[in-house]
Structures are given as structure tokens and as C-alpha cells.
Amino acid sequence: MSNCPWCGTSITFLSKKKVYYCQNCDRSLPRGYNPDGEPNQTEGYEKGFKTATLLFIAFSAFFVVYGLLLITFPSDTEADTGHIYSTIIFSFFLILSVWLYLEAKYVSITVNEIGISKHRIRGDDLFIQFDEIKKVSFNGAAGWFVLKTTKGTMRVVPFVVGYRFYKGIIDKVPDNKLSRTAKMYIQKMDVPLDIGPGFG
């Protein structure tokens, strides 16, 4: 299939962004969607997200170092408290941005016809089969999918996944195991789940 699943016109592949694009609809197809064959199996954070986290690390680290210098060599007593508080705040953002970078660098999701495998920061893999999933929900505050299984809980950030993850959830997980928030999020993504290669 080489046509847009929404309007039926021809689509082109954007090599820089690694996605298919429909000029008529003026939109990109979902990440991981390959109309000429099987969807990509392994998906991870996009390069732009990794770059953004590195910039945030540099930004936060600068203010942490600057704050430590002001605390170590204070100019007046009143400013000391403010410098300490601001340094603590930027230290928190520094730790958060380092964690996000490690997440972006090492975490990936692999989906096949049997289940979902998540490669985690610590280097191991957590694999769950679709028939082991008891509940799929979406935590809007945290910004991730929560897959509750007989083996435990898997959290999946939408930034990591694309077409194949959503297709697998819809095709392999019974509708009564999907929460209302999970269904709403997937529908909002406007993924053409009923068109294109599936899982057999």
C-alpha cells in the first residue's frame, strides 16, 4: 500500500524525519507506520528529544554551579537564602533532565505479534505477552500508559511508541481491558488502526 490511509492519495517518505507524509492532508503518518511492509519493530525516543534533554542539562548545570559559587562566596547575608533555594530548585531540574536523557538514550519498545518488550535504563528487558495484560490505562498527569499485567506493571511513554504499539493494543487486548482515558488518547492520536499491516 502506497496511499494515504485518510484520503487515499500518494504519500512520500521524509528521510530526515523518517516518517511518511501526505501532501494532500498536510500531515505525517504515525511513527512506525510502513505502508510497504511490516511496521518497524523497535521504537525509541526521537533524536530531537535527546538533544533537548542535553540542552536542559547544560542549562540547569550552569545555574547550579552559579548558585554554588554565590553560596560559597556570598556578597551579602540576605541573598544567601535565595541563592540556596534557587540552587536546590535547579538541582532538582538537573537530576530530572539527566534521568530524562538516560531514559531517552536507553529505553526502547519492541512490539511483535506475541507481546511488548521494554528495554529499561538499567539494561534489562521486561517482556509481557498481550494475553497477560489485565488493564491498559493512561495517566494524564504523568504522561504515560500504564499496562497492568500478571507479571507486574509496565509504563510506556507515548514519545517512545508509534503505530505498532497502538495497533498491537487495539488488535490483541480486549476492549473491556482498555480504560476510557487510554481509548480517548489513542483516538486523539488519529492513528489509522484499521488500515495497513497488522499482526495476522
Sine and cosine of phi, psi and omega as CSV:
sin_phi,cos_phi,sin_psi,cos_psi,sin_omega,cos_omega
0.00,0.00,0.79,-0.61,-0.02,-1.00
-0.80,-0.60,0.37,0.93,0.00,-1.00
-0.91,-0.42,0.37,-0.93,0.01,-1.00
-0.92,0.40,0.75,-0.66,0.00,-1.00
-0.95,0.33,-0.21,0.98,0.00,-1.00
-1.00,-0.07,-0.73,0.69,-0.09,-1.00
-0.91,-0.42,-0.24,0.97,0.06,-1.00
1.00,0.03,-0.03,1.00,0.01,-1.00
-1.00,0.10,0.17,-0.98,-0.06,-1.00
-0.92,0.40,0.52,-0.85,0.03,-1.00
-0.87,-0.49,0.37,-0.93,0.01,-1.00
-0.83,-0.56,0.41,-0.91,-0.01,-1.00
-0.99,-0.16,0.82,-0.57,0.05,-1.00
-1.00,-0.05,0.97,-0.26,-0.13,-0.99
-0.91,0.42,-0.57,0.82,-0.03,-1.00
-0.93,0.37,-0.67,0.74,-0.01,-1.00
-1.00,-0.01,-0.22,0.97,0.01,-1.00
0.85,0.52,0.67,0.74,0.07,-1.00
-0.67,-0.74,0.34,-0.94,0.10,-0.99
-1.00,0.02,0.57,-0.82,-0.11,-0.99
-0.74,-0.67,0.67,-0.74,0.07,-1.00
-0.95,-0.30,0.90,-0.44,-0.04,-1.00
-0.94,0.33,-0.55,0.83,-0.01,-1.00
-0.91,0.40,-0.69,0.72,0.03,-1.00
-0.99,0.12,-0.29,0.96,-0.07,-1.00
0.84,0.55,0.79,0.62,0.00,-1.00
-0.45,-0.89,0.41,-0.91,0.05,-1.00
-1.00,-0.06,0.53,-0.85,0.10,-0.99
-0.96,0.26,0.35,-0.94,-0.04,-1.00
-0.85,0.53,0.54,-0.84,0.06,-1.00
-0.84,0.55,0.62,-0.78,0.03,-1.00
1.00,0.09,-0.02,1.00,-0.03,-1.00
-1.00,0.03,0.86,-0.51,0.00,-1.00
-0.84,-0.55,0.97,-0.23,-0.08,-1.00
-0.94,0.34,-0.27,0.96,-0.06,-1.00
-0.99,-0.15,0.06,1.00,-0.02,-1.00
-0.03,-1.00,-0.42,-0.91,0.00,-1.00
-0.94,0.34,0.60,-0.80,0.07,-1.00
-0.89,0.46,0.40,-0.92,0.03,-1.00
-0.86,0.52,0.67,-0.74,-0.07,-1.00
-0.99,0.17,-0.75,0.66,-0.09,-1.00
-0.97,-0.23,0.74,-0.68,-0.01,-1.00
-0.76,-0.65,0.56,-0.83,0.02,-1.00
-0.59,-0.80,-0.10,-1.00,0.01,-1.00
-0.91,0.42,0.57,-0.82,0.03,-1.00
-0.95,0.31,0.40,-0.92,-0.05,-1.00
-0.86,0.51,-0.59,0.80,-0.01,-1.00
-0.88,0.47,-0.58,0.82,0.02,-1.00
-0.92,0.38,-0.66,0.75,0.03,-1.00
-0.89,0.45,-0.66,0.75,0.02,-1.00
-0.90,0.44,-0.66,0.75,0.00,-1.00
-0.89,0.46,-0.64,0.77,0.01,-1.00
-0.92,0.39,-0.60,0.80,0.04,-1.00
-0.90,0.43,-0.66,0.75,0.04,-1.00
-0.90,0.43,-0.62,0.78,0.02,-1.00
-0.93,0.37,-0.58,0.82,0.07,-1.00
-0.89,0.46,-0.73,0.68,-0.01,-1.00
-0.89,0.46,-0.67,0.74,0.00,-1.00
-0.89,0.45,-0.75,0.66,-0.02,-1.00
-0.92,0.39,-0.66,0.75,-0.02,-1.00
-0.89,0.46,-0.62,0.79,0.02,-1.00
-0.86,0.51,-0.73,0.68,-0.04,-1.00
-0.96,0.28,-0.48,0.88,0.08,-1.00
-0.91,0.41,-0.74,0.68,0.02,-1.00
-0.89,0.45,-0.67,0.74,0.01,-1.00
-0.88,0.47,-0.67,0.74,0.02,-1.00
-0.91,0.41,-0.64,0.77,0.02,-1.00
-0.90,0.43,-0.60,0.80,0.04,-1.00
-0.91,0.42,-0.64,0.77,0.00,-1.00
-0.93,0.36,-0.56,0.83,0.04,-1.00
-0.95,0.32,-0.65,0.76,-0.02,-1.00
-0.94,0.34,-0.61,0.79,0.00,-1.00
-0.83,-0.55,0.95,0.31,-0.06,-1.00
-0.93,0.37,0.53,-0.85,0.04,-1.00
-0.99,-0.11,-0.49,0.87,0.07,-1.00
-0.45,-0.90,0.31,-0.95,-0.10,-1.00
-0.94,0.35,-0.65,0.76,-0.07,-1.00
-0.89,0.45,-0.56,0.83,-0.07,-1.00
-0.97,0.25,-0.33,0.94,-0.08,-1.00
-0.86,0.52,-0.74,0.67,-0.03,-1.00
-0.87,0.49,-0.70,0.71,0.01,-1.00
-0.89,0.47,-0.64,0.77,0.02,-1.00
-0.91,0.42,-0.62,0.78,0.01,-1.00
-0.91,0.43,-0.73,0.68,-0.01,-1.00
-0.89,0.46,-0.70,0.71,-0.02,-1.00
-0.92,0.40,-0.59,0.81,0.04,-1.00
-0.91,0.41,-0.64,0.77,0.05,-1.00
-0.89,0.46,-0.68,0.73,-0.01,-1.00
-0.89,0.46,-0.74,0.68,-0.01,-1.00
-0.93,0.36,-0.48,0.88,0.08,-1.00
-0.91,0.42,-0.64,0.77,0.05,-1.00
-0.87,0.49,-0.72,0.69,0.01,-1.00
-0.91,0.41,-0.54,0.84,0.04,-1.00
-0.91,0.42,-0.72,0.69,0.03,-1.00
-0.88,0.47,-0.68,0.73,0.01,-1.00
-0.88,0.47,-0.70,0.72,-0.03,-1.00
-0.93,0.36,-0.57,0.82,0.07,-1.00
-0.90,0.43,-0.68,0.73,0.04,-1.00
-0.88,0.48,-0.68,0.74,0.01,-1.00
-0.90,0.44,-0.61,0.79,0.03,-1.00
-0.91,0.42,-0.70,0.71,0.03,-1.00
-0.89,0.46,-0.63,0.78,0.07,-1.00
-0.87,0.49,-0.73,0.68,-0.03,-1.00
-0.92,0.39,-0.55,0.84,-0.07,-1.00
-0.98,0.20,-0.63,0.78,-0.17,-0.99
-0.94,-0.34,-0.37,0.93,-0.08,-1.00
-1.00,0.09,0.73,-0.69,0.08,-1.00
-0.54,-0.84,0.37,-0.93,-0.01,-1.00
-0.86,-0.52,0.76,-0.65,0.07,-1.00
-0.88,-0.48,0.80,-0.59,-0.03,-1.00
-0.86,-0.51,0.74,-0.67,0.13,-0.99
-0.73,-0.68,-0.19,-0.98,-0.07,-1.00
-0.95,0.32,-0.21,0.98,-0.03,-1.00
-1.00,-0.10,-0.68,0.73,-0.06,-1.00
-0.06,-1.00,-0.39,-0.92,-0.10,-1.00
-0.82,-0.57,0.74,-0.67,0.05,-1.00
-0.89,-0.46,0.76,-0.65,0.02,-1.00
-0.90,-0.43,0.87,-0.50,0.09,-1.00
-1.00,0.06,0.86,-0.50,-0.15,-0.99
-0.99,-0.16,0.19,-0.98,-0.05,-1.00
-0.84,0.55,-0.65,0.76,-0.07,-1.00
-0.97,0.26,0.00,1.00,0.14,-0.99
0.98,-0.20,-0.19,0.98,0.00,-1.00
-1.00,-0.09,0.18,-0.98,0.00,-1.00
-0.91,-0.42,0.65,-0.76,0.12,-0.99
-0.92,-0.38,0.89,-0.46,-0.02,-1.00
-0.92,-0.39,0.76,-0.65,0.09,-1.00
-0.79,-0.61,0.64,-0.77,0.07,-1.00
-1.00,0.08,0.46,-0.89,-0.02,-1.00
-0.87,0.50,-0.59,0.81,-0.03,-1.00
-0.97,0.23,-0.09,1.00,0.07,-1.00
-1.00,-0.03,-0.16,0.99,-0.03,-1.00
-0.97,0.25,0.82,-0.57,0.00,-1.00
-0.99,-0.15,-0.48,0.88,-0.03,-1.00
-0.37,-0.93,0.68,-0.74,0.10,-0.99
-0.86,-0.51,0.86,-0.51,0.03,-1.00
-0.74,-0.67,0.20,-0.98,0.04,-1.00
-0.82,-0.57,0.84,-0.53,0.02,-1.00
-1.00,-0.02,0.98,-0.20,-0.06,-1.00
-0.91,0.42,-0.57,0.82,-0.01,-1.00
-0.92,0.38,-0.69,0.73,0.01,-1.00
-0.99,0.10,-0.44,0.90,0.03,-1.00
0.99,0.15,0.61,0.80,0.04,-1.00
-0.55,-0.84,0.37,-0.93,0.12,-0.99
-0.99,0.17,0.60,-0.80,0.06,-1.00
-0.89,-0.45,0.90,-0.43,0.02,-1.00
-0.96,-0.27,0.96,-0.29,0.03,-1.00
-1.00,-0.01,0.82,-0.57,-0.09,-1.00
-0.76,-0.65,0.07,-1.00,0.06,-1.00
-0.93,0.36,-0.29,0.96,0.01,-1.00
-1.00,-0.08,-0.19,0.98,-0.09,-1.00
0.69,-0.72,-0.46,-0.89,-0.06,-1.00
-0.88,-0.47,0.71,-0.70,0.10,-1.00
-0.89,-0.45,0.77,-0.64,0.05,-1.00
-0.95,-0.30,0.76,-0.65,-0.07,-1.00
-0.81,-0.59,0.85,-0.52,0.02,-1.00
-0.99,0.10,0.75,-0.66,-0.01,-1.00
-0.83,0.56,-0.45,0.90,0.02,-1.00
-0.87,0.49,-0.44,0.90,-0.10,-1.00
-1.00,0.08,-0.54,0.84,-0.19,-0.98
-0.97,-0.23,0.23,-0.97,0.04,-1.00
-0.60,-0.80,-0.61,-0.79,-0.12,-0.99
-0.82,0.57,-0.72,0.69,-0.14,-0.99
-0.90,0.43,-0.60,0.80,0.03,-1.00
-0.90,0.43,-0.77,0.64,-0.02,-1.00
-0.90,0.44,-0.65,0.76,0.01,-1.00
-0.89,0.46,-0.68,0.74,0.01,-1.00
-0.90,0.43,-0.67,0.74,0.00,-1.00
-0.89,0.46,-0.72,0.69,-0.04,-1.00
-0.93,0.37,-0.66,0.75,-0.07,-1.00
-0.97,0.24,-0.58,0.82,-0.20,-0.98
-0.95,-0.31,-0.31,0.95,-0.03,-1.00
-0.97,-0.26,0.81,-0.58,0.00,-1.00
-0.82,0.57,0.57,-0.82,-0.08,-1.00
-0.86,0.51,-0.54,0.84,-0.03,-1.00
-0.96,0.29,-0.11,0.99,0.05,-1.00
-0.99,-0.15,-0.01,1.00,0.04,-1.00
-0.99,-0.15,0.79,-0.61,0.03,-1.00
-0.96,0.29,0.27,-0.96,0.00,-1.00
-0.89,0.46,-0.63,0.77,-0.02,-1.00
-0.92,0.39,-0.60,0.80,0.02,-1.00
-0.91,0.41,-0.69,0.72,0.02,-1.00
-0.89,0.46,-0.69,0.73,-0.02,-1.00
-0.89,0.45,-0.65,0.76,-0.01,-1.00
-0.91,0.41,-0.71,0.71,0.00,-1.00
-0.90,0.44,-0.65,0.76,0.04,-1.00
-0.90,0.43,-0.61,0.79,0.02,-1.00
-0.90,0.43,-0.51,0.86,0.03,-1.00
-0.93,0.36,-0.30,0.95,0.02,-1.00
0.82,0.58,0.68,0.73,0.03,-1.00
-0.98,0.17,0.77,-0.63,0.02,-1.00
-0.96,0.28,0.96,0.28,-0.14,-0.99
-0.92,0.39,-0.41,0.91,-0.07,-1.00
-1.00,-0.07,0.12,0.99,-0.03,-1.00
-0.79,-0.62,0.65,-0.76,0.08,-1.00
0.98,-0.20,-0.02,-1.00,-0.07,-1.00
-0.89,0.46,0.64,-0.77,0.00,-1.00
-0.87,-0.49,-0.62,-0.78,-0.09,-1.00
-0.85,-0.52,0.24,0.97,0.05,-1.00
0.99,0.12,0.00,0.00,0.00,0.00
